[in-house]
Amino acid sequence: MNFQKFYQKFSAVTLGVLAASASAVTAQTVNQPKPTVIIEQNKREMPVVAGNNLYCAGYVQSASINTANRIVGAEDEQEQNIYGQGDNLYVNVGANKGAKVGDVYAVVRPRGQVETRWTRKKDLGFLVEEVGTVEIVKVKNEVSVARVKSSCSNVLLGDLLQPVEQRASPLVRNRPMLDVFEDSTGKTSGRIFMARDGIELLGREQIVYIDLGAEDSVKIGDYLTVYRPLGKGNLFENDEKESVSARDEGFQSDRYRGGKFSNQAARKSGEQASGKVVTTEDAKRDRPQNLRKVVGEVVILNVKEKTATAVITRTAQEIHTGDYVEMQ
């Protein structure tokens, strides 16, 4: 057989097989259904706070506190005055008061009466610092040995023992974008009168105390808008002049005399610009008095008689003690 003829026949057969295969694959591809992409949404509920911010946020209360049970000694008190996680302490809760191994107590420290300029309420109460927890490990007749289970601050002799409150954090909710120009809702409003650790410039996840409490129908999980009157909130006084006098000389050349007006010359009042200078305060005088700037958002964590403890969840800028809060 001539090699050239054989090669031509073989090429024609091969091309035919390839074309048939391609047609079959194309048909199969066309007939196959298109895959559906499924993206599983994470539906796990997230708490707003946990740990330190949940159990060590502190609070301001007006009701009397039980001072009967307290820390009265420590295993190593001859060497140290402050204690933390893992240290063994003596508490005046023994078998005579029904103590049992495994009992857990909250450690708190009353810090004193709250006095503040940032509220119209009288006698808000006293600040209670939440220090940590202790667990009874050995029971004696009049005292027990308690081990510091958790500590948010230094534990001191004399700190009080209270029943542990079972707390649940509010859950994170989908929120609209923070609107810094949002108008008032007209709902109950109050003020941030203090923050944990005495901080005055505040950001996200920091703890604040507000002068709205159970008497104002505030509840755990409530969202409040943080705002301040427009133009307020500057830490420093601006002593720079806002403008220069329009009568000042020296802004024009001696030869061309382009005009004596500075670029910083103020506006003159009157339709013919023949009146007095319009100052910044003059410009503000005729506007509505309720203009405000939203600076953040807080969520209520704990409610007492006249006050509530909250955590800052969103900010548009730094928040200050003295800023206002309003129920959403």
GUGUDO-207204 format. One record per residue (C-alpha): x, y, z; residue in three letters. Coordinates in steps of 0.2 Angstrom, whole numbers, padded with zeros to 4 digits, always signed. Layout:
<recs>
XYZALA ...
</recs>
This chain:
<recs>
+0000+0000+0000MET +0006+0017-0004ASN +0012+0026+0012PHE +0005+0042+0007GLN -0013+0035+0003LYS -0012+0026+0020PHE -0008+0042+0029TYR -0022+0051+0021GLN -0035+0038+0026LYS -0028+0037+0044PHE -0029+0056+0046SER -0047+0056+0039ALA -0053+0043+0051VAL -0044+0051+0066THR -0052+0068+0063LEU -0069+0060+0061GLY -0067+0051+0078VAL -0061+0067+0086LEU -0076+0077+0079ALA -0088+0065+0085ALA -0081+0065+0103SER -0081+0084+0103ALA -0099+0084+0098SER -0104+0071+0111ALA -0095+0081+0125VAL -0103+0097+0119THR -0120+0089+0119ALA -0117+0082+0136GLN -0111+0099+0143THR -0127+0108+0136VAL -0139+0095+0144ASN -0131+0095+0161GLN -0140+0106+0174PRO -0130+0121+0180LYS -0123+0119+0197PRO -0132+0130+0211THR -0119+0138+0223VAL -0125+0137+0241ILE -0116+0149+0254ILE -0121+0143+0271GLU -0124+0158+0282GLN -0116+0158+0300ASN -0131+0159+0311LYS -0121+0157+0327ARG -0127+0170+0340GLU -0113+0181+0346MET -0114+0189+0364PRO -0111+0208+0365VAL -0098+0205+0380VAL -0090+0191+0389ALA -0078+0188+0403GLY -0072+0204+0411ASN -0084+0216+0404ASN -0099+0204+0409LEU -0094+0200+0427TYR -0082+0214+0431CYS -0091+0229+0424ALA -0096+0236+0441GLY -0112+0246+0445TYR -0119+0261+0455VAL -0133+0256+0467GLN -0143+0265+0480SER -0149+0250+0490ALA -0139+0245+0505SER -0126+0231+0503ILE -0124+0216+0514ASN -0107+0218+0523THR -0108+0203+0534ALA -0097+0191+0523ASN -0079+0197+0519ARG -0061+0192+0517ILE -0052+0192+0533VAL -0035+0184+0530GLY -0023+0176+0518ALA -0011+0161+0518GLU +0003+0173+0513ASP -0002+0189+0522GLU +0015+0190+0530GLN +0022+0193+0513GLU +0009+0202+0503GLN -0006+0214+0504ASN -0014+0211+0487ILE -0020+0194+0480TYR -0025+0187+0463GLY -0030+0171+0454GLN -0024+0155+0463GLY -0021+0163+0480ASP -0028+0156+0496ASN -0038+0167+0507LEU -0048+0166+0523TYR -0066+0171+0523VAL -0078+0173+0538ASN -0090+0161+0531VAL -0089+0144+0540GLY -0099+0129+0544ALA -0108+0140+0556ASN -0115+0150+0541LYS -0118+0134+0531GLY -0103+0135+0520ALA -0099+0120+0509LYS -0084+0115+0498VAL -0087+0121+0481GLY -0097+0137+0485ASP -0093+0152+0474VAL -0094+0170+0480TYR -0092+0186+0470ALA -0079+0198+0477VAL -0085+0216+0477VAL -0078+0232+0484ARG -0089+0247+0488PRO -0079+0263+0483ARG -0090+0277+0490GLY -0104+0289+0485GLN -0105+0295+0468VAL -0104+0314+0466GLU -0105+0321+0448THR -0110+0336+0438ARG -0117+0326+0424TRP -0134+0322+0431THR -0150+0330+0437ARG -0154+0316+0449LYS -0150+0317+0467LYS -0141+0303+0477ASP -0137+0291+0462LEU -0129+0279+0475GLY -0112+0272+0478PHE -0100+0264+0466LEU -0097+0245+0468VAL -0081+0238+0460GLU -0083+0220+0455GLU -0066+0212+0459VAL -0068+0193+0455GLY -0074+0177+0462THR -0068+0165+0476VAL -0072+0146+0478GLU -0072+0138+0495ILE -0059+0124+0496VAL -0059+0120+0515LYS -0073+0123+0528VAL -0069+0127+0546LYS -0081+0131+0560ASN -0081+0150+0559GLU -0070+0153+0544VAL -0066+0144+0527SER -0052+0144+0515VAL -0057+0151+0499ALA -0046+0151+0483ARG -0047+0166+0471VAL -0055+0158+0456LYS -0055+0173+0445SER -0049+0191+0447SER -0052+0207+0437CYS -0042+0218+0449SER -0031+0215+0465ASN -0041+0207+0479VAL -0039+0215+0496LEU -0042+0210+0514LEU -0059+0217+0519GLY -0067+0215+0502ASP -0085+0209+0503LEU -0092+0192+0497LEU -0109+0192+0488GLN -0119+0179+0480PRO -0114+0176+0462VAL -0126+0184+0449GLU -0130+0173+0434GLN -0128+0185+0420ARG -0132+0183+0401ALA -0125+0195+0389SER -0136+0203+0376PRO -0134+0196+0359LEU -0127+0205+0344VAL -0140+0211+0332ARG -0139+0218+0315ASN -0139+0236+0316ARG -0141+0250+0303PRO -0126+0261+0299MET -0123+0274+0313LEU -0131+0290+0307ASP -0121+0305+0315VAL -0135+0317+0309PHE -0150+0307+0316GLU -0163+0317+0325ASP -0170+0314+0342SER -0182+0300+0345THR -0190+0310+0359GLY -0188+0295+0370LYS -0181+0295+0388THR -0163+0302+0389SER -0150+0304+0402GLY -0131+0306+0403ARG -0115+0296+0405ILE -0109+0302+0422PHE -0094+0291+0424MET -0084+0277+0416ALA -0075+0262+0424ARG -0058+0266+0430ASP -0061+0284+0429GLY -0058+0285+0410ILE -0064+0301+0402GLU -0060+0299+0384LEU -0069+0283+0379LEU -0070+0270+0364GLY -0077+0254+0359ARG -0079+0240+0372GLU -0077+0252+0387GLN -0089+0252+0402ILE -0099+0267+0406VAL -0112+0271+0419TYR -0128+0281+0414ILE -0141+0290+0425ASP -0155+0280+0419LEU -0161+0264+0429GLY -0175+0253+0433ALA -0186+0269+0438GLU -0184+0274+0420ASP -0189+0257+0413SER -0172+0254+0406VAL -0169+0235+0403LYS -0154+0224+0399ILE -0151+0223+0381GLY -0158+0241+0377ASP -0148+0251+0364TYR -0145+0269+0367LEU -0139+0283+0356THR -0124+0293+0362VAL -0124+0311+0357TYR -0119+0329+0361ARG -0126+0346+0356PRO -0118+0352+0340LEU -0103+0362+0343GLY -0099+0355+0360LYS -0086+0342+0366GLY -0070+0351+0362ASN -0057+0347+0376LEU -0047+0363+0373PHE -0053+0381+0370GLU -0049+0388+0353ASN -0041+0405+0356ASP -0037+0409+0338GLU -0047+0424+0330LYS -0060+0418+0318GLU -0057+0433+0306SER -0047+0449+0305VAL -0054+0466+0304SER -0060+0471+0286ALA -0052+0488+0290ARG -0035+0481+0292ASP -0022+0488+0280GLU -0006+0480+0273GLY -0015+0467+0262PHE -0013+0477+0246GLN +0003+0482+0237SER +0009+0500+0238ASP +0009+0502+0219ARG -0007+0492+0212TYR -0018+0494+0227ARG -0028+0478+0224GLY -0039+0480+0239GLY -0037+0481+0258LYS -0048+0465+0261PHE -0039+0450+0269SER -0045+0433+0264ASN -0049+0431+0282GLN -0060+0446+0283ALA -0077+0443+0290ALA -0094+0445+0282ARG -0103+0462+0285LYS -0121+0462+0288SER -0134+0471+0278GLY -0140+0471+0260GLU -0126+0483+0256GLN -0113+0475+0267ALA -0113+0491+0277SER -0118+0483+0294GLY -0108+0475+0308LYS -0097+0460+0307VAL -0106+0444+0307VAL -0097+0432+0320THR -0098+0414+0322THR -0110+0416+0337GLU -0121+0428+0327ASP -0122+0414+0313ALA -0128+0401+0326LYS -0140+0412+0334ARG -0155+0409+0322ASP -0153+0391+0319ARG -0164+0377+0329PRO -0158+0374+0347GLN -0159+0356+0346ASN -0146+0352+0333LEU -0135+0338+0339ARG -0121+0326+0334LYS -0122+0307+0336VAL -0105+0300+0343VAL -0109+0282+0347GLY -0120+0269+0353GLU -0121+0258+0370VAL -0130+0243+0376VAL -0136+0240+0393ILE -0128+0226+0403LEU -0134+0229+0421ASN -0148+0239+0428VAL -0150+0246+0446LYS -0162+0258+0454GLU -0157+0274+0447LYS -0142+0269+0436THR -0137+0257+0423ALA -0120+0249+0417THR -0118+0249+0398ALA -0104+0245+0386VAL -0099+0255+0371ILE -0102+0245+0355THR -0100+0258+0341ARG -0092+0275+0340THR -0091+0289+0327ALA -0077+0298+0337GLN -0072+0298+0355GLU -0085+0298+0368ILE -0084+0309+0384HIS -0091+0308+0401THR -0105+0320+0401GLY -0111+0315+0384ASP -0130+0312+0382TYR -0139+0295+0379VAL -0156+0292+0372GLU -0167+0277+0371MET -0169+0270+0353GLN 
</recs>
